[in-house]
Amino acid sequence: MSETLLRPEAAVVDGGVRLEPCIRIEGGFITDIVDADHSQGPFTDVSGTLLPGLIDLQVNGAAGLGVDEATPEALNRIAKQVADGAAAAFLPTLISAEFSKLREQIRAVADWISSKPSSGATPLGIHVEGPFLELHGAHDASVMLRPSPERVGELLEAGQGHIRLLTLAPEVPGAVQAVAQLRQAGVTVALGHGKAGKQTQACIEAGASMITHLFNACGDDHHRRPGLAGIALDDERLTCSLIADGYHVHPIALRNAYRCLGSDRFVLVTDAVSAMGMPDGQYHLAGSQVYLKNGIVRNQSGGLAGSAICMADAGENFLRWFPHLGPWSLAQAASKRPAELIATSQWGAIEVGKRARFAVLSSAGKLSSLDF
């Protein structure tokens, strides 16, 4: 088995940033981490700071293609574009669709994951966003449903064990029971696309642990009537994903959220659609036309409809908008916490036994990927 001795200028290791560690890699996994002067070369030197591979929990599409197309060819191209954007792993995301069609999409994406695609970003499972929603946003309002035990069971069956994250609205009838059923099946449950009300706390008690794209499609928030966003910032059981494209959430709001959430509850996602990696033009999201212009993706009514950023963009924005933070904080938000949320043990840190998939932060603040 071939061995590589990687020697970065610095790396996020052991809860901090360590200078010039030697990382031994065999068969695509990290087998040892020592000081460089305690290991025999030759070394593969890396300029910049090494981070664990970035994980994007919400990718609807890329390279002009949508996850909902659900063919191996489309999914392989999306995975390559995601990797080109500095993410090592991701959750291909399916949004609300007519129920039988959504089941077919989930089954097809699950089949692709089971085939263990060998190139591009690694799919760690499926994120199903809908159809059990209240505020439709860019989703098709006509396909919204209540999450009955039978419907939840049908989605789980179609997913063949590959559904890792499901977003639902806390106030739809049946939401509390659905959270419990999904948690019993090992699925992480996020709350989103809905308002806060009497059921929200019950959903959290039942095991919901995340908020999908905080501030977006979270209903109204008022200092006398906290909405879903206000509850999320306050409740330490909830981790929040945020879209750091500068359009979905203003940088000031991102910083204020981080002050409340800290490194343990703040996660970066892209919510990228088929426009990721593409020039301005017309694209699609779940069969509807969307338009990319000057970095912003909108639907026909002018509302935001996902983003066109990759994880490199999100991470670079994070470091630019949070100048007091650095590589360790970015690794928490874009690798460690995402891995913990979906309970994947081989990702999220530069540690012995983890996958040898990395991101590299250059001295100029640019992110790229590095795989073995």
C-alpha positions as CSV (number, residue, x, y, z in Angstrom):
1,M,0.0,0.0,0.0
2,S,1.5,3.3,-1.0
3,E,2.4,5.8,1.7
4,T,2.5,9.6,1.6
5,L,4.1,11.9,4.1
6,L,2.4,15.2,3.9
7,R,4.1,18.2,5.4
8,P,1.9,21.4,5.3
9,E,3.1,24.7,6.6
10,A,0.4,24.5,9.2
11,A,-2.7,22.3,9.9
12,V,-5.8,22.4,12.0
13,V,-4.9,19.5,14.3
14,D,-5.6,18.7,18.0
15,G,-8.0,21.6,18.6
16,G,-5.7,24.2,17.2
17,V,-3.4,25.2,14.4
18,R,-0.1,23.3,14.5
19,L,3.0,24.2,12.5
20,E,4.6,21.8,10.1
21,P,3.1,18.5,11.3
22,C,3.9,15.4,9.3
23,I,0.7,13.6,8.3
24,R,1.1,10.0,7.2
25,I,-1.4,8.8,4.7
26,E,-2.0,5.2,3.5
27,G,-4.9,3.9,1.4
28,G,-6.7,7.2,1.5
29,F,-6.7,7.4,5.3
30,I,-4.6,9.3,7.9
31,T,-2.5,6.7,9.8
32,D,-0.2,9.0,11.9
33,I,0.4,12.6,12.8
34,V,3.8,13.5,14.2
35,D,6.3,16.4,14.2
36,A,8.1,16.5,10.8
37,D,11.6,16.1,12.4
38,H,10.4,12.8,14.0
39,S,9.5,11.2,10.7
40,Q,11.6,10.1,7.7
41,G,11.0,11.7,4.4
42,P,10.6,12.3,1.5
43,F,7.8,14.7,2.3
44,T,5.1,16.1,0.1
45,D,5.2,19.8,1.1
46,V,2.0,21.9,1.0
47,S,2.0,25.7,1.0
48,G,-0.7,27.1,3.3
49,T,-2.8,25.8,6.1
50,L,-4.4,22.4,5.9
51,L,-8.0,22.0,7.0
52,P,-10.1,18.8,7.1
53,G,-12.2,18.3,3.9
54,L,-15.1,20.7,3.7
55,I,-18.6,19.3,3.9
56,D,-21.6,21.0,2.2
57,L,-24.9,19.8,3.7
58,Q,-27.1,21.5,1.1
59,V,-26.4,21.1,-2.7
60,N,-29.4,21.2,-5.0
61,G,-27.2,21.2,-8.2
62,A,-24.2,22.5,-10.0
63,A,-22.5,22.6,-13.4
64,G,-25.9,23.5,-15.0
65,L,-27.5,20.3,-13.6
66,G,-29.9,19.6,-10.8
67,V,-29.8,16.8,-8.2
68,D,-33.5,16.2,-9.1
69,E,-32.4,14.9,-12.6
70,A,-31.1,12.0,-10.5
71,T,-29.1,10.3,-13.3
72,P,-25.6,9.0,-12.6
73,E,-24.3,11.2,-15.4
74,A,-25.8,14.4,-13.8
75,L,-24.8,13.4,-10.3
76,N,-21.3,12.6,-11.3
77,R,-20.9,16.0,-12.9
78,I,-22.4,17.8,-9.9
79,A,-20.0,15.9,-7.6
80,K,-17.1,17.0,-9.7
81,Q,-18.2,20.7,-9.7
82,V,-18.7,20.5,-5.9
83,A,-15.1,19.2,-5.5
84,D,-13.8,21.8,-7.9
85,G,-15.3,24.3,-5.4
86,A,-13.2,23.0,-2.6
87,A,-15.7,20.6,-0.9
88,A,-14.6,17.1,-0.2
89,A,-18.1,15.8,0.6
90,F,-21.7,16.8,0.4
91,L,-25.3,16.0,0.7
92,P,-27.1,16.0,-2.6
93,T,-30.3,17.8,-1.8
94,L,-33.8,17.2,-3.2
95,I,-36.5,19.8,-2.6
96,S,-40.3,19.5,-2.7
97,A,-41.9,17.7,-5.6
98,E,-45.0,15.7,-6.3
99,F,-44.7,12.9,-3.8
100,S,-44.4,9.9,-6.1
101,K,-41.8,11.8,-8.2
102,L,-39.9,12.7,-5.1
103,R,-39.8,9.1,-4.0
104,E,-38.4,8.2,-7.4
105,Q,-35.7,10.9,-7.2
106,I,-34.7,9.8,-3.7
107,R,-34.5,6.1,-4.8
108,A,-32.4,7.1,-7.9
109,V,-30.0,9.2,-5.8
110,A,-29.7,6.5,-3.2
111,D,-28.8,4.0,-5.9
112,W,-26.1,6.3,-7.1
113,I,-24.7,6.7,-3.6
114,S,-24.7,2.9,-3.2
115,S,-22.7,2.5,-6.4
116,K,-19.8,4.3,-4.5
117,P,-18.9,6.9,-7.1
118,S,-15.1,7.2,-7.2
119,S,-14.5,10.7,-8.4
120,G,-15.6,14.2,-7.3
121,A,-16.9,15.1,-3.9
122,T,-18.1,12.1,-1.8
123,P,-21.9,11.9,-1.3
124,L,-22.4,11.3,2.4
125,G,-26.2,10.8,2.1
126,I,-29.2,12.7,0.9
127,H,-30.8,15.9,2.3
128,V,-34.5,16.0,1.7
129,E,-35.9,19.5,2.1
130,G,-39.6,19.2,2.0
131,P,-42.4,18.5,1.1
132,F,-43.5,18.8,4.7
133,L,-43.2,22.6,4.7
134,E,-45.3,25.6,5.6
135,L,-43.5,28.6,3.9
136,H,-42.8,27.5,0.4
137,G,-40.1,30.1,-0.6
138,A,-38.7,28.9,-3.9
139,H,-40.5,25.5,-3.5
140,D,-43.7,24.6,-5.3
141,A,-46.5,25.4,-2.8
142,S,-48.9,23.0,-4.6
143,V,-46.9,19.9,-3.6
144,M,-46.7,20.6,0.2
145,L,-48.0,17.8,2.3
146,R,-48.5,16.8,5.9
147,P,-45.9,14.3,7.2
148,S,-48.1,11.2,8.0
149,P,-46.3,8.1,9.3
150,E,-47.0,6.4,6.0
151,R,-45.5,9.2,3.9
152,V,-42.4,9.4,6.1
153,G,-42.0,5.7,5.9
154,E,-42.2,5.8,2.1
155,L,-39.4,8.3,1.9
156,L,-37.3,6.3,4.3
157,E,-37.9,3.2,2.2
158,A,-37.0,5.0,-1.0
159,G,-33.8,6.3,0.7
160,Q,-32.5,2.8,1.5
161,G,-30.7,4.1,4.5
162,H,-29.1,7.1,2.7
163,I,-31.3,9.9,3.9
164,R,-29.1,11.7,6.4
165,L,-30.9,15.0,6.8
166,L,-34.6,16.0,6.4
167,T,-35.9,19.5,6.7
168,L,-39.6,20.0,7.8
169,A,-41.6,22.9,9.2
170,P,-42.3,22.6,12.9
171,E,-46.0,23.7,12.8
172,V,-47.4,21.4,10.1
173,P,-49.8,18.9,11.5
174,G,-47.9,15.7,12.3
175,A,-44.5,17.3,12.6
176,V,-43.7,16.2,16.1
177,Q,-44.5,12.6,15.3
178,A,-42.5,12.8,12.1
179,V,-39.4,14.1,14.0
180,A,-39.6,11.1,16.4
181,Q,-40.0,8.7,13.5
182,L,-37.1,10.1,11.6
183,R,-34.8,10.1,14.6
184,Q,-35.7,6.5,15.3
185,A,-34.5,5.8,11.8
186,G,-31.2,7.6,12.4
187,V,-32.1,10.7,10.3
188,T,-31.0,14.1,11.5
189,V,-34.0,16.5,11.5
190,A,-33.8,20.2,10.7
191,L,-36.5,22.7,11.1
192,G,-37.1,25.2,8.4
193,H,-39.5,26.8,5.9
194,G,-41.9,27.5,8.6
195,K,-43.2,29.7,11.5
196,A,-42.7,29.1,15.2
197,G,-45.6,28.1,17.3
198,K,-46.9,25.7,19.9
199,Q,-45.3,22.6,18.2
200,T,-41.8,24.0,17.8
201,Q,-40.5,23.2,21.3
202,A,-42.1,19.8,21.0
203,C,-40.2,19.1,17.8
204,I,-37.0,20.1,19.5
205,E,-37.9,17.8,22.4
206,A,-38.5,15.0,19.9
207,G,-35.0,15.4,18.5
208,A,-34.9,18.1,15.9
209,S,-31.3,19.5,16.2
210,M,-30.8,21.9,13.4
211,I,-32.3,24.9,11.6
212,T,-32.0,25.0,7.8
213,H,-30.6,28.3,6.3
214,L,-31.2,30.5,9.4
215,F,-33.2,33.7,8.7
216,N,-34.3,32.5,5.3
217,A,-37.9,31.1,5.2
218,C,-38.0,31.2,9.0
219,G,-41.1,33.4,9.3
220,D,-41.4,36.7,11.0
221,D,-39.3,37.5,14.1
222,H,-40.1,40.2,16.6
223,H,-38.5,41.1,19.9
224,R,-41.8,40.5,21.6
225,R,-42.7,37.5,19.6
226,P,-39.6,35.4,18.7
227,G,-40.0,33.5,15.5
228,L,-38.0,30.4,14.4
229,A,-34.8,32.4,14.0
230,G,-35.1,33.9,17.5
231,I,-35.8,30.6,19.1
232,A,-32.9,29.0,17.2
233,L,-30.4,31.6,18.3
234,D,-31.5,31.1,21.9
235,D,-31.8,27.3,22.2
236,E,-28.5,25.6,22.7
237,R,-29.8,22.3,21.3
238,L,-30.0,23.8,17.8
239,T,-27.3,24.1,15.3
240,C,-27.9,26.6,12.4
241,S,-26.8,26.4,8.8
242,L,-26.3,29.8,7.1
243,I,-25.7,30.7,3.4
244,A,-22.7,33.0,3.3
245,D,-23.2,34.5,-0.2
246,G,-23.8,38.0,1.0
247,Y,-27.4,38.0,-0.4
248,H,-29.3,35.6,1.7
249,V,-27.9,37.0,5.0
250,H,-26.1,40.3,5.4
251,P,-22.6,39.9,6.9
252,I,-23.7,41.9,9.9
253,A,-26.5,39.4,10.6
254,L,-24.0,36.6,10.1
255,R,-21.7,38.1,12.7
256,N,-24.5,38.6,15.1
257,A,-25.6,35.0,14.6
258,Y,-22.1,33.8,15.3
259,R,-22.0,35.8,18.5
260,C,-25.0,33.9,19.7
261,L,-24.2,30.5,18.2
262,G,-20.5,30.3,18.7
263,S,-18.3,27.7,16.9
264,D,-20.4,24.8,18.2
265,R,-23.7,25.8,16.5
266,F,-22.7,27.6,13.3
267,V,-22.5,25.7,10.0
268,L,-21.8,27.0,6.5
269,V,-23.8,25.7,3.6
270,T,-24.1,26.9,0.0
271,D,-27.7,25.9,-0.9
272,A,-26.3,25.8,-4.4
273,V,-28.5,25.2,-7.4
274,S,-27.6,24.2,-11.0
275,A,-26.1,27.7,-11.5
276,M,-23.0,26.9,-9.4
277,G,-19.9,27.2,-11.5
278,M,-21.8,28.7,-14.4
279,P,-22.0,32.1,-16.1
280,D,-25.0,34.4,-15.9
281,G,-28.0,32.9,-17.5
282,Q,-31.2,30.8,-17.1
283,Y,-31.1,27.6,-15.1
284,H,-33.5,25.4,-13.2
285,L,-34.5,24.3,-9.7
286,A,-36.8,21.3,-9.3
287,G,-38.3,21.9,-12.8
288,S,-38.8,25.7,-12.3
289,Q,-36.8,28.3,-14.2
290,V,-34.3,30.4,-12.1
291,Y,-31.9,33.1,-13.3
292,L,-28.4,33.9,-12.3
293,K,-27.4,37.5,-12.7
294,N,-24.4,39.2,-11.0
295,G,-24.0,36.4,-8.6
296,I,-27.6,36.2,-7.4
297,V,-30.1,33.4,-8.3
298,R,-33.7,34.4,-8.4
299,N,-36.9,32.7,-9.6
300,Q,-39.5,34.1,-12.0
301,S,-41.2,36.2,-9.3
302,G,-37.9,37.7,-8.2
303,G,-37.4,35.8,-5.0
304,L,-34.1,34.3,-4.0
305,A,-33.9,30.7,-5.3
306,G,-30.8,29.1,-3.8
307,S,-27.3,30.3,-4.6
308,A,-24.5,30.0,-7.1
309,I,-21.6,29.8,-4.6
310,C,-19.3,26.9,-3.8
311,M,-17.8,26.0,-0.4
312,A,-14.6,27.9,-1.4
313,D,-16.7,31.1,-1.8
314,A,-18.5,30.5,1.5
315,G,-15.3,29.8,3.4
316,E,-13.5,32.8,1.9
317,N,-16.4,35.1,2.7
318,F,-16.5,33.7,6.2
319,L,-12.8,34.6,6.8
320,R,-13.2,38.0,5.2
321,W,-16.4,38.9,7.1
322,F,-15.0,37.5,10.4
323,P,-11.5,39.0,10.4
324,H,-11.0,38.0,14.1
325,L,-11.5,34.3,13.3
326,G,-9.2,32.0,11.4
327,P,-8.6,28.4,10.0
328,W,-9.7,26.6,13.2
329,S,-13.1,28.4,13.2
330,L,-13.6,27.8,9.6
331,A,-12.8,24.1,10.1
332,Q,-15.5,24.0,12.8
333,A,-18.1,25.6,10.6
334,A,-17.4,23.9,7.4
335,S,-16.2,20.4,8.4
336,K,-16.4,19.3,12.0
337,R,-19.9,20.4,12.9
338,P,-21.4,19.3,9.6
339,A,-19.8,15.8,10.1
340,E,-21.1,15.7,13.7
341,L,-24.6,16.7,12.7
342,I,-25.0,13.8,10.3
343,A,-23.0,11.4,12.5
344,T,-20.4,10.5,9.9
345,S,-17.3,9.2,11.7
346,Q,-14.6,9.3,8.9
347,W,-14.9,13.0,8.3
348,G,-14.7,16.3,10.0
349,A,-11.1,16.4,11.4
350,I,-7.5,15.8,10.7
351,E,-7.1,12.8,12.9
352,V,-5.8,9.2,12.7
353,G,-8.5,7.0,11.1
354,K,-10.1,9.9,9.2
355,R,-10.3,10.2,5.4
356,A,-7.3,11.9,3.8
357,R,-9.4,14.6,2.1
358,F,-8.4,18.2,2.8
359,A,-8.9,21.8,2.1
360,V,-5.9,24.1,1.7
361,L,-6.1,27.8,2.8
362,S,-3.4,29.8,1.0
363,S,-1.7,32.9,2.4
364,A,-3.9,35.0,0.2
365,G,-7.0,33.6,1.8
366,K,-8.0,31.3,-1.1
367,L,-9.4,27.8,-0.6
368,S,-8.7,24.7,-2.7
369,S,-9.1,20.9,-2.2
370,L,-6.4,18.3,-1.8
371,D,-7.2,14.6,-2.0
372,F,-5.3,11.3,-1.5
